[in-house]
Amino acid sequence: MSSESASPFKVLVIGSGGREHALCWKIAQSDLVSEVICAPGNAGIGEVARIAPVSASDLDAQIALAKEEEPGLVVVGPEDPLAAGLADRLRAEGFDVFGPGAAGALLEASKSEAKELMERHRIPTAASRTFERSGIAKGYLDGCTAWPQVVKADGLAAGKGVYICADLKEAKAAVDAIMEEGRHGKAGVKIVVEEFLVGEEASIFAITDGDAVLVLEPVQDHKQVGEGDVGPNTGGMGVYSPVPELSKRIYKQIEQRVLLPSIHMLRREGIEFRGVLFIGLMLTEGGPRVIEYNVRFGDPECQALVRRLQSDLVPILQATARGELGGIDTPTWDPRTVVGVVAAAEGYPQGPRKGDRIDGLEEADGVEGAVVFHAGTRRVRALDGEDEVVTAGGRVLTVTGLAKDSEGARRIAYAAYDKIRYAGKFCRRDIGRRREARREKAEA
């Protein structure tokens, strides 16, 4: 539970993805921390934290674990337990928690609710309509004259509930997949149809305790599964930071038109928000517009952020949890570039295969400037009695490289990626080259 003592304390991190590995990796470096516990963790997290085999979605078990371990800080990584109210319940038990309550998590848990808030508070976003019946949605699409249109499952769909539809046929198929076939379960009870925004994407992360705001370095994600930004959306196939496309002028626009109004929106709505507000943006000709809100660190964006953050992360997280963020010094950042490449499993994002042995992890981590973060992995006992790491999800690893420039960081990341071996492994080979690719296309 919270303590004013300066003695080292435990930190409990909840989750099992690449984001949680990155958080545990960074938190474990802090002199303020006596031990990092992660529930349920993954094979890589076990190298930097003690694993507690408790599901992130089992709120009662997570509360019991916190009472048993008495951490000085709890960090809730994924969106699902946040939306289910885990942070609220932990705070009610007296724990310092980094992560918003259920009211704040609704910004991510319901795209339609987030749209209503943005429209009410005049935060620029794409024009949209919400539907609870597939027939009415299709009727609306019949009348659309501008294409593409974007069809989104309303609820949490692990980054896979967004369909960019080039024409009416694709849009109706997306409606059927979400609402009739139930591809995303309860997340697809409602859908949002919105205009397709043209421009450059960017991700902005702002840590806030409801009063003070700490803006982190910008990060650029690659959402679509195929090179050249084609194919279905995923949770993220790669990332880079800093983002050269974000000039100081554009960044100032984002702060004035989107970021600060979003924080004020939460305050005016009476939503106590102690965590990170992750804003997905499109930089259009008319200025920045919000694509979506998320209420946790991104994955794989978090992996890039911790590689560049030179300051201790723990005081920032703890001050946020306690409502004391205004007293924290501005963090320092490594000026170099980080590129993160996601190693995915065959079949991702539709139906990834699992259980394949992973080799080459030590060799990859041995590449100078590289750090490998685990996401969909687990440790099992092989027939010969030795432990081995196997695939356990669609996005298996994020391989990061840090260097003075983008090309150097790419070389490191891909050199480390190429040392990793498992059946069906694939990645995008164009991570961090979006700007160059567009210039080459324009010159062709």
Stockholm file with secondary structure:
# STOCKHOLM 1.0

chainA/1-444         MSSESASPFKVLVIGSGGREHALCWKIAQSDLVSEVICAPGNAGIGEVARIAPVSASDLDAQIALAKEEEPGLVVVGPEDPLAAGLADRLRAEGFDVFGPGAAGALLEASKSEAKELMERHRIPTAASRTFERSGIAKGYLDGCTAWPQVVKADGLAAGKGVYICADLKEAKAAVDAIMEEGRHGKAGVKIVVEEFLVGEEASIFAITDGDAVLVLEPVQDHKQVGEGDVGPNTGGMGVYSPVPELSKRIYKQIEQRVLLPSIHMLRREGIEFRGVLFIGLMLTEGGPRVIEYNVRFGDPECQALVRRLQSDLVPILQATARGELGGIDTPTWDPRTVVGVVAAAEGYPQGPRKGDRIDGLEEADGVEGAVVFHAGTRRVRALDGEDEVVTAGGRVLTVTGLAKDSEGARRIAYAAYDKIRYAGKFCRRDIGRRREARREKAEA
#=GR chainA/1-444 SS CCCCCCSCEEEEEEECSHHHHHHHHHHTTCTTEEEEEEEECCTTGGGTSEECCCCTTCHHHHHHHHHHHCCSEEEECSHHHHHTTHHHHHHHTTCCEESCCHHHHHHHHCHHHHHHHHHHTTCCBCCEEEESSHHHHHHHHHTCCSSCEEEEESSCCTTCCEEEESSHHHHHHHHIIIIISCTTGGGGSSEEEEECCCSEEEEEEEEESSSCEEECCCBEECCEEETTTEEEECSCSEEEESCTTCCHHHHHHHIIIIIHHHHHHHHHTTCCCCEEEEEEEEEETTEEEEEEEESSCCTTHHHHHHHHBCSCSHHHHHHHHHTCGGGSCCCCBCCSEEEEEEEECTTTTTSCCCCCBCBCHHHHHTSTTEEEEESSEEEEECTTSCEEEEECSSEEEEEEEEESSHHHHHHHHHHHHTTCBCTTCBCCTTTTCHHHHHHHHHHC
#=GC SS_cons         CCCCCCSCEEEEEEECSHHHHHHHHHHTTCTTEEEEEEEECCTTGGGTSEECCCCTTCHHHHHHHHHHHCCSEEEECSHHHHHTTHHHHHHHTTCCEESCCHHHHHHHHCHHHHHHHHHHTTCCBCCEEEESSHHHHHHHHHTCCSSCEEEEESSCCTTCCEEEESSHHHHHHHHIIIIISCTTGGGGSSEEEEECCCSEEEEEEEEESSSCEEECCCBEECCEEETTTEEEECSCSEEEESCTTCCHHHHHHHIIIIIHHHHHHHHHTTCCCCEEEEEEEEEETTEEEEEEEESSCCTTHHHHHHHHBCSCSHHHHHHHHHTCGGGSCCCCBCCSEEEEEEEECTTTTTSCCCCCBCBCHHHHHTSTTEEEEESSEEEEECTTSCEEEEECSSEEEEEEEEESSHHHHHHHHHHHHTTCBCTTCBCCTTTTCHHHHHHHHHHC
//
